[in-house]
């Protein structure tokens, strides 16, 4: 048994104080990190990119969002070796504009990161929000805490409040994972999972109006473990939508739920969208989950990857009644490559729809529809240097649409589409 010091007891008492119904605004607690040089934006030739700040580092676990003025905001994690060191945010004011000097997000501790775990970013209404998980300053290697970090954008520069501890568990078998954040009509919403490691997943919601008090998303959801990260989207007409993969009696299926901003935050019943008959196995844990978008006419569309024959393919389904019913799942596009992963779906202006998938052998394929009734046009989504992109995230607002992905040399490329 490890010896317990007075400092250890103080940290545990601090964290246990965050186990009530309301989050705790944490003070300045530092954890050892490797020193990093001052941030700088590298010369990326004809493109906009981010390179590691440390010679031994790497930039990964990125996200992107666009504000009402058309500025693209990107975030990423600076990692040294296998360890996350810091979280950064930078802004491109307009299409083709270089990034402003990056700003380090004053996280209370480095976030937990992994194939399905990374900080989530949202911007809107002059605000910026992050959600992420952390160890809770404990020795245990899994994520025991969920944080939300809010900021205000003034003169195009974000300033951040202290991190808020939304939920913490000191119980070793319980972990927190896959936090997602959205800003809906100026209010910040969270979605994440409480998990008994490898056994049970409980989808959990928290909203700013209720001081980020955690509540179970729906008692009707399966609590069997499913691995996959959820998606959280601010919809039209005062709605918030959640799309997630659920373990239904041992089968992995996509479900969608919705809630109204004007209500008490309770989600409606989960509606099953897929019919994949994908048998759950703890030996094959999907890194990616379903993604959701809403077109200007209110139509919802969700995209996910599931087995088809002896490979994995992207499937699409749509709803014209706010998610109450869904079309039969159909393959999103023709067969390409050896298999697909990491889907994205984005509603563009004029009723157009953009989807992407990453190929198992490398590279990201883009599919564009002028309407849901039209077949998609396919092309490669590549970096300005002609290299492949991985881990692509897409954001759109107004007339601007951007992609953020990792290039062959490890840099992050921001591309206006």
VENURZI-V722408 format. One record per residue. N is the residue number from 1. PHI is phi in radians with two decimals (* if undefined). PSI is psi as a letter, one per 40 degrees, with the letter a starting at -180 (999 if undefined). Layout:
n->N phi->PHI psi->PSI
n->N phi->PHI psi->PSI
//
This chain:
n->1 phi->* psi->h
n->2 phi->-1.23 psi->i
n->3 phi->-1.20 psi->i
n->4 phi->-1.79 psi->h
n->5 phi->-1.67 psi->i
n->6 phi->-1.07 psi->d
n->7 phi->-1.12 psi->d
n->8 phi->-1.06 psi->d
n->9 phi->-1.12 psi->d
n->10 phi->-1.10 psi->d
n->11 phi->-1.13 psi->d
n->12 phi->-1.09 psi->d
n->13 phi->-1.09 psi->d
n->14 phi->-1.06 psi->d
n->15 phi->-1.26 psi->d
n->16 phi->-1.12 psi->d
n->17 phi->-1.15 psi->e
n->18 phi->-1.67 psi->e
n->19 phi->-1.61 psi->e
n->20 phi->-1.40 psi->a
n->21 phi->-1.36 psi->d
n->22 phi->-1.95 psi->i
n->23 phi->-1.29 psi->i
n->24 phi->-1.90 psi->h
n->25 phi->-1.47 psi->h
n->26 phi->-1.45 psi->i
n->27 phi->-1.53 psi->a
n->28 phi->-1.46 psi->h
n->29 phi->-2.13 psi->h
n->30 phi->-1.80 psi->i
n->31 phi->-2.10 psi->i
n->32 phi->-1.06 psi->h
n->33 phi->-2.42 psi->i
n->34 phi->-1.27 psi->h
n->35 phi->-1.15 psi->h
n->36 phi->-2.06 psi->i
n->37 phi->-1.21 psi->i
n->38 phi->-1.04 psi->i
n->39 phi->-1.20 psi->i
n->40 phi->-2.62 psi->i
n->41 phi->-1.66 psi->h
n->42 phi->-1.29 psi->i
n->43 phi->-1.38 psi->h
n->44 phi->-1.88 psi->f
n->45 phi->1.18 psi->b
n->46 phi->-1.50 psi->e
n->47 phi->-2.08 psi->a
n->48 phi->-2.04 psi->h
n->49 phi->-2.53 psi->i
n->50 phi->-2.24 psi->h
n->51 phi->-2.00 psi->i
n->52 phi->-1.01 psi->i
n->53 phi->-1.38 psi->d
n->54 phi->-1.79 psi->h
n->55 phi->-0.99 psi->d
n->56 phi->-1.67 psi->e
n->57 phi->-1.69 psi->a
n->58 phi->-2.67 psi->i
n->59 phi->-1.90 psi->h
n->60 phi->-2.66 psi->a
n->61 phi->0.97 psi->f
n->62 phi->-1.74 psi->i
n->63 phi->-2.61 psi->i
n->64 phi->-2.61 psi->i
n->65 phi->-2.63 psi->i
n->66 phi->-2.16 psi->h
n->67 phi->-1.60 psi->a
n->68 phi->-1.14 psi->d
n->69 phi->-1.55 psi->e
n->70 phi->1.50 psi->e
n->71 phi->-1.41 psi->h
n->72 phi->-1.62 psi->h
n->73 phi->-1.93 psi->h
n->74 phi->-2.11 psi->i
n->75 phi->-2.28 psi->i
n->76 phi->-2.77 psi->i
n->77 phi->-1.88 psi->h
n->78 phi->-1.56 psi->h
n->79 phi->-2.05 psi->i
n->80 phi->-2.08 psi->h
n->81 phi->1.16 psi->b
n->82 phi->-1.71 psi->e
n->83 phi->-1.83 psi->h
n->84 phi->-1.20 psi->h
n->85 phi->-1.91 psi->d
n->86 phi->-2.82 psi->i
n->87 phi->-2.02 psi->h
n->88 phi->-2.24 psi->i
n->89 phi->-2.39 psi->i
n->90 phi->-2.58 psi->i
n->91 phi->-2.24 psi->h
n->92 phi->-1.95 psi->h
n->93 phi->-1.15 psi->d
n->94 phi->-2.73 psi->i
n->95 phi->-0.94 psi->h
n->96 phi->1.44 psi->e
n->97 phi->-1.27 psi->h
n->98 phi->-1.15 psi->i
n->99 phi->-1.31 psi->h
n->100 phi->-1.15 psi->i
n->101 phi->-0.96 psi->h
n->102 phi->-1.10 psi->i
n->103 phi->-2.13 psi->h
n->104 phi->-1.40 psi->h
n->105 phi->-1.37 psi->h
n->106 phi->-1.37 psi->g
n->107 phi->-1.14 psi->i
n->108 phi->-1.27 psi->d
n->109 phi->-2.78 psi->i
n->110 phi->-1.05 psi->i
n->111 phi->-1.28 psi->i
n->112 phi->-1.28 psi->h
n->113 phi->-2.34 psi->i
n->114 phi->-3.14 psi->a
n->115 phi->-1.08 psi->d
n->116 phi->-2.11 psi->e
n->117 phi->-2.32 psi->h
n->118 phi->-2.85 psi->i
n->119 phi->-1.07 psi->i
n->120 phi->-1.91 psi->h
n->121 phi->-2.09 psi->h
n->122 phi->-2.47 psi->i
n->123 phi->-2.34 psi->i
n->124 phi->2.78 psi->i
n->125 phi->1.09 psi->f
n->126 phi->1.30 psi->e
n->127 phi->-2.24 psi->i
n->128 phi->-2.31 psi->i
n->129 phi->-2.43 psi->h
n->130 phi->-2.11 psi->i
n->131 phi->-2.28 psi->h
n->132 phi->-2.82 psi->i
n->133 phi->-1.93 psi->i
n->134 phi->-2.60 psi->i
n->135 phi->-1.27 psi->e
n->136 phi->1.34 psi->f
n->137 phi->1.11 psi->f
n->138 phi->-1.67 psi->i
n->139 phi->-1.28 psi->d
n->140 phi->-1.04 psi->i
n->141 phi->-1.41 psi->e
n->142 phi->-1.65 psi->i
n->143 phi->-1.41 psi->h
n->144 phi->-1.87 psi->e
n->145 phi->-2.38 psi->i
n->146 phi->-2.07 psi->h
n->147 phi->-2.09 psi->i
n->148 phi->-2.16 psi->h
n->149 phi->-2.28 psi->h
n->150 phi->-1.88 psi->i
n->151 phi->-2.50 psi->i
n->152 phi->-2.04 psi->h
n->153 phi->-1.68 psi->h
n->154 phi->-2.24 psi->h
n->155 phi->0.93 psi->f
n->156 phi->1.21 psi->e
n->157 phi->-2.13 psi->h
n->158 phi->-1.42 psi->h
n->159 phi->-2.12 psi->h
n->160 phi->-1.86 psi->i
n->161 phi->-1.36 psi->i
n->162 phi->-1.05 psi->i
n->163 phi->-1.08 psi->i
n->164 phi->-1.87 psi->h
n->165 phi->-1.49 psi->h
n->166 phi->-1.37 psi->d
n->167 phi->-2.70 psi->i
n->168 phi->-2.46 psi->i
n->169 phi->-2.20 psi->h
n->170 phi->-1.64 psi->e
n->171 phi->-1.36 psi->h
n->172 phi->-1.01 psi->d
n->173 phi->-1.43 psi->e
n->174 phi->-1.58 psi->h
n->175 phi->-2.29 psi->i
n->176 phi->-2.02 psi->i
n->177 phi->-2.67 psi->i
n->178 phi->1.00 psi->f
n->179 phi->-1.24 psi->h
n->180 phi->-2.23 psi->i
n->181 phi->-2.29 psi->i
n->182 phi->-2.52 psi->i
n->183 phi->-1.98 psi->h
n->184 phi->-2.04 psi->h
n->185 phi->0.89 psi->f
n->186 phi->1.51 psi->e
n->187 phi->-1.79 psi->h
n->188 phi->-1.57 psi->h
n->189 phi->-2.11 psi->i
n->190 phi->-2.16 psi->i
n->191 phi->-2.48 psi->h
n->192 phi->-2.71 psi->a
n->193 phi->-2.12 psi->h
n->194 phi->-1.49 psi->i
n->195 phi->-2.49 psi->h
n->196 phi->-1.45 psi->h
n->197 phi->-0.83 psi->h
n->198 phi->1.28 psi->e
n->199 phi->-2.16 psi->d
n->200 phi->-2.34 psi->h
n->201 phi->-2.07 psi->h
n->202 phi->-2.12 psi->h
n->203 phi->-1.12 psi->h
n->204 phi->-2.27 psi->h
n->205 phi->-2.10 psi->i
n->206 phi->-2.64 psi->i
n->207 phi->-2.28 psi->i
n->208 phi->-1.09 psi->d
n->209 phi->-1.03 psi->d
n->210 phi->-1.76 psi->f
n->211 phi->1.01 psi->f
n->212 phi->1.01 psi->f
n->213 phi->-1.28 psi->h
n->214 phi->-1.26 psi->h
n->215 phi->-2.41 psi->i
n->216 phi->-1.19 psi->h
n->217 phi->-1.07 psi->d
n->218 phi->-2.82 psi->h
n->219 phi->-1.20 psi->e
n->220 phi->-1.40 psi->e
n->221 phi->-1.28 psi->i
n->222 phi->-1.10 psi->i
n->223 phi->-1.83 psi->e
n->224 phi->-1.28 psi->i
n->225 phi->-1.12 psi->h
n->226 phi->-2.34 psi->e
n->227 phi->1.37 psi->d
n->228 phi->-1.37 psi->i
n->229 phi->-1.26 psi->i
n->230 phi->-1.51 psi->i
n->231 phi->-2.22 psi->i
n->232 phi->-2.24 psi->h
n->233 phi->-2.36 psi->h
n->234 phi->-1.34 psi->h
n->235 phi->-1.73 psi->a
n->236 phi->-1.50 psi->i
n->237 phi->0.96 psi->f
n->238 phi->1.24 psi->f
n->239 phi->-2.04 psi->i
n->240 phi->-2.23 psi->h
n->241 phi->-2.14 psi->i
n->242 phi->-2.18 psi->h
n->243 phi->-2.17 psi->h
n->244 phi->-2.66 psi->i
n->245 phi->-1.62 psi->h
n->246 phi->-2.17 psi->i
n->247 phi->-1.59 psi->g
n->248 phi->-1.76 psi->h
n->249 phi->0.93 psi->f
n->250 phi->1.60 psi->e
n->251 phi->-1.98 psi->h
n->252 phi->-1.51 psi->h
n->253 phi->-2.33 psi->i
n->254 phi->-1.55 psi->h
n->255 phi->-2.27 psi->i
n->256 phi->-2.26 psi->h
n->257 phi->-2.27 psi->i
n->258 phi->-2.46 psi->i
n->259 phi->-2.58 psi->i
n->260 phi->-1.77 psi->h
n->261 phi->-1.05 psi->d
n->262 phi->-1.37 psi->e
n->263 phi->-1.57 psi->a
n->264 phi->-1.57 psi->e
n->265 phi->1.62 psi->e
n->266 phi->-1.27 psi->h
n->267 phi->-1.49 psi->i
n->268 phi->-1.25 psi->a
n->269 phi->-1.13 psi->i
n->270 phi->-1.23 psi->h
n->271 phi->-1.88 psi->h
n->272 phi->-1.28 psi->h
n->273 phi->-1.80 psi->d
n->274 phi->-1.63 psi->i
n->275 phi->-2.48 psi->f
n->276 phi->-1.43 psi->d
n->277 phi->0.90 psi->f
n->278 phi->-1.66 psi->h
n->279 phi->-1.19 psi->h
n->280 phi->-1.19 psi->h
n->281 phi->-2.53 psi->h
n->282 phi->-1.24 psi->e
n->283 phi->-1.50 psi->e
n->284 phi->-2.26 psi->g
n->285 phi->-1.75 psi->h
n->286 phi->-1.10 psi->h
n->287 phi->-1.28 psi->d
n->288 phi->-2.02 psi->i
n->289 phi->-2.08 psi->a
n->290 phi->-1.18 psi->i
n->291 phi->-2.12 psi->i
n->292 phi->-2.32 psi->i
n->293 phi->-2.53 psi->i
n->294 phi->-2.22 psi->h
n->295 phi->-1.34 psi->i
n->296 phi->-1.08 psi->d
n->297 phi->-1.48 psi->e
n->298 phi->1.66 psi->e
n->299 phi->-1.11 psi->h
n->300 phi->-1.66 psi->i
n->301 phi->-2.44 psi->h
n->302 phi->-2.24 psi->i
n->303 phi->-2.23 psi->h
n->304 phi->-2.61 psi->i
n->305 phi->-1.92 psi->h
n->306 phi->-2.65 psi->i
n->307 phi->-1.10 psi->i
n->308 phi->-2.51 psi->h
n->309 phi->1.16 psi->b
n->310 phi->-1.86 psi->f
n->311 phi->-2.51 psi->a
n->312 phi->-2.01 psi->h
n->313 phi->-2.31 psi->i
n->314 phi->-1.48 psi->h
n->315 phi->-2.03 psi->i
n->316 phi->-2.19 psi->i
n->317 phi->-2.49 psi->i
n->318 phi->-2.30 psi->i
n->319 phi->-2.40 psi->h
n->320 phi->-1.85 psi->e
n->321 phi->-2.19 psi->f
n->322 phi->1.28 psi->e
n->323 phi->1.69 psi->e
n->324 phi->-1.24 psi->d
n->325 phi->-2.51 psi->i
n->326 phi->-2.35 psi->i
n->327 phi->-1.19 psi->i
n->328 phi->-1.06 psi->h
n->329 phi->-1.05 psi->i
n->330 phi->-2.41 psi->i
n->331 phi->-1.04 psi->h
n->332 phi->-1.23 psi->d
n->333 phi->-2.83 psi->i
n->334 phi->-1.18 psi->i
n->335 phi->-1.18 psi->h
n->336 phi->-2.43 psi->i
n->337 phi->1.10 psi->a
n->338 phi->-1.58 psi->e
n->339 phi->2.72 psi->i
n->340 phi->-2.29 psi->i
n->341 phi->-2.67 psi->i
n->342 phi->0.84 psi->g
n->343 phi->-1.37 psi->i
n->344 phi->-2.34 psi->i
n->345 phi->-2.49 psi->h
n->346 phi->-2.46 psi->h
n->347 phi->-1.52 psi->h
n->348 phi->-1.80 psi->i
n->349 phi->-1.10 psi->i
n->350 phi->1.28 psi->f
n->351 phi->1.36 psi->e
n->352 phi->-1.41 psi->i
n->353 phi->-2.31 psi->h
n->354 phi->-2.09 psi->h
n->355 phi->-2.22 psi->i
n->356 phi->-2.40 psi->i
n->357 phi->-2.44 psi->i
n->358 phi->-1.66 psi->h
n->359 phi->-1.45 psi->i
n->360 phi->-1.05 psi->d
n->361 phi->-1.52 psi->e
n->362 phi->2.01 psi->i
n->363 phi->1.60 psi->i
n->364 phi->-2.13 psi->h
n->365 phi->-1.81 psi->h
n->366 phi->-1.96 psi->i
n->367 phi->-2.28 psi->h
n->368 phi->-2.13 psi->h
n->369 phi->-2.02 psi->h
n->370 phi->-1.32 psi->d
n->371 phi->-2.73 psi->i
n->372 phi->-1.13 psi->d
n->373 phi->-1.42 psi->e
n->374 phi->-1.63 psi->i
n->375 phi->-1.21 psi->i
n->376 phi->-1.39 psi->i
n->377 phi->-1.63 psi->h
n->378 phi->-1.93 psi->i
n->379 phi->-2.72 psi->i
n->380 phi->-1.48 psi->h
n->381 phi->-1.74 psi->h
n->382 phi->-2.20 psi->i
n->383 phi->-1.28 psi->i
n->384 phi->-1.01 psi->d
n->385 phi->-1.50 psi->e
n->386 phi->1.51 psi->e
n->387 phi->-1.44 psi->i
n->388 phi->-1.30 psi->i
n->389 phi->-2.11 psi->i
n->390 phi->-2.30 psi->i
n->391 phi->1.04 psi->f
n->392 phi->-1.18 psi->h
n->393 phi->-2.09 psi->i
n->394 phi->-2.08 psi->i
n->395 phi->-2.42 psi->i
n->396 phi->-2.56 psi->i
n->397 phi->-2.88 psi->h
n->398 phi->1.10 psi->b
n->399 phi->-1.69 psi->e
n->400 phi->-1.88 psi->h
n->401 phi->-2.30 psi->h
n->402 phi->-2.29 psi->i
n->403 phi->-2.09 psi->i
n->404 phi->-2.23 psi->h
n->405 phi->-2.59 psi->i
n->406 phi->-1.64 psi->h
n->407 phi->-1.50 psi->i
n->408 phi->-1.08 psi->d
n->409 phi->-1.59 psi->e
n->410 phi->1.66 psi->e
n->411 phi->-1.35 psi->i
n->412 phi->-1.71 psi->h
n->413 phi->-1.87 psi->h
n->414 phi->-1.75 psi->h
n->415 phi->-2.21 psi->h
n->416 phi->-1.43 psi->h
n->417 phi->-1.72 psi->999
//
